[in-house]
Structure formats: structure tokens, C-alpha cells
Amino acid sequence: MPYTIKLKILGDGPDKNWLMLKIKDLELVDLVEVLPFTPNVYTYLKNAKFLTLTSRYEGFPRVLIESLSTGTPVVSVNCESGPNEIVNHENNGLLVENFNIQKLSEAYNRFILEEDLYLHCKQNAKKSIDHLSADTIAKQWTKYLKDELQ
């Protein structure tokens, strides 16, 4: 059964013109949409099949947490600093070797073709980041501060 999945790329940057030309050259104009930066990505995340993080490096990959908080699983490269602390492979998403295009492509296909795996990751997305919720962190800070003052 053929699938038509559209890629939405959000953001601006110095490579945007190059990216637009590449999309045109590869004849992907009907399948790839480049949208400007927006601080409110909730609607995109909530309606996405999955989110992909392909950064070469990250400080703290907040977008992974944002995606999981909407119930949307993730496919992320295992770049330095962060993704492997958030993505539990085959539980809330798929974690693939950085700089490995073949493995990234295989992960995309798995989420499309292996419905049980996808639904399992989707079901676990929100609860996988409970420990990062504002309430949980506030409670931890409160406990820490109370313990320090005693």
C-alpha cells in the first residue's frame, strides 16, 4: 500500500535557500514544505505522525520533549548531548546512529510499516517524560531547598 507522507521543516537559517533549491532539484516540492520559524510548534507536533531530530549536536534537545508531551513519538539521531537521555529506543521513539542516513531511512520506514511499534511508542510518549514535567521539577526543587535550609 503506497503512503504519502509530507515533510514539514520549520525554521529559518543560512541554509534555507540551499534547501529550497535542493527540494526543487529533487522534485520534492509537493512532498516537502518549508515553514518559517515559529515559537509555537504545538499544533504541528500534535498533528505530526512523528518528529525527527537530525542535529549534528544539541545542547538540550527541548523539541524532543515538546513532541513527546503531545503524544507524538520521535525519531532522533544519537548526537552528542541529549537525545539518548530522552529517547528510549523502541519505547517512545527510535534512536539511530548519527551521520548514518541508511539507519535514519530505516527508522522512518519502521514507523510507517511497523504499526505495532509505532503505536507502542505513541502510547508511551507522554508518560516517558513525566519526570521532566514542571510539577515534578518544582517538587524536586522544593524538597532540595527544604533539605538545604534544615
Secondary structure, DSSP 4 states (H G I P E B T S, - for coil): ------EEEE---TTHHHHHHHHHHTT-TTTEEEE---S--HHHHHH-S-EEE--SB-SS-HHHHHHHHTT--EEEE--BSSHHHH--BTTTEEEE-TT-HHHHHHHHHHHHH-HHHHHHHHHHHTGGGGGGSHHHHHHHHHHHHHHHH-
